Amino acid sequence: MSIFGAAVSGMNAETNWLSTIAQNIANSNTTGYKTGAAEFASLIDQASAGSYQAGGGVVASIALTLSA
């Protein structure tokens, strides 16, 4: 993955995080709504010994829990 690809994946992860927060706020009074929580993980590119290793970026996922 290129350096720009790593930056774009980070921006996409932030977008998912903000979207999750907005949905949780908008639906906080909805019966049966499952609240979301953004979870992040780092991606690392494999590189051979002695070579430059660019950042792999970030991946985000949404974990849902049933609100009371």
C-alpha positions as CSV (number, residue, x, y, z in Angstrom):
1,M,0.0,0.0,0.0
2,S,1.3,3.4,-0.8
3,I,1.7,6.3,1.7
4,F,-1.3,8.0,0.1
5,G,-3.3,4.8,0.5
6,A,-2.5,4.6,4.2
7,A,-3.6,8.2,4.6
8,V,-6.9,7.6,2.8
9,S,-7.6,4.5,4.9
10,G,-7.1,6.6,8.0
11,M,-9.5,9.3,6.8
12,N,-12.1,6.6,5.9
13,A,-11.7,5.1,9.4
14,E,-12.3,8.6,11.0
15,T,-15.4,9.1,8.7
16,N,-16.8,5.7,9.9
17,W,-16.2,6.8,13.5
18,L,-17.9,10.1,13.1
19,S,-20.8,8.5,11.3
20,T,-21.2,5.9,14.1
21,I,-21.4,8.7,16.7
22,A,-24.0,10.6,14.6
23,Q,-26.2,7.6,14.2
24,N,-26.0,6.8,18.0
25,I,-27.1,10.3,18.8
26,A,-29.8,10.5,16.2
27,N,-31.3,7.1,17.3
28,S,-30.7,7.3,21.1
29,N,-34.5,7.3,21.8
30,T,-35.4,4.7,19.2
31,T,-36.8,1.5,20.8
32,G,-34.6,-1.5,19.9
33,Y,-31.8,0.5,18.3
34,K,-28.4,-1.2,18.5
35,T,-25.7,1.3,19.4
36,G,-22.5,1.1,17.4
37,A,-18.9,1.3,18.6
38,A,-16.1,1.9,16.1
39,E,-13.2,-0.6,16.4
40,F,-9.9,0.1,14.7
41,A,-7.0,-2.1,13.7
42,S,-3.6,-1.3,12.1
43,L,-2.6,-2.8,8.7
44,I,1.0,-3.5,8.2
45,D,2.6,-4.3,4.8
46,Q,5.1,-7.2,4.6
47,A,8.6,-6.1,3.6
48,S,11.8,-8.0,3.0
49,A,14.7,-7.5,5.4
50,G,16.5,-4.2,5.0
51,S,13.9,-2.6,2.7
52,Y,11.7,0.4,3.5
53,Q,8.3,-0.5,4.9
54,A,5.5,2.0,4.3
55,G,2.6,2.2,6.7
56,G,-0.2,-0.2,5.9
57,G,-3.0,2.1,7.1
58,V,-6.1,1.5,9.3
59,V,-9.2,-0.6,9.0
60,A,-12.4,0.2,11.0
61,S,-15.3,-1.9,11.8
62,I,-18.6,-1.3,13.7
63,A,-19.6,-3.5,16.7
64,L,-23.3,-3.3,17.5
65,T,-24.8,-3.7,21.0
66,L,-28.5,-3.6,21.9
67,S,-29.4,-0.5,23.9
68,A,-31.7,-0.7,26.9
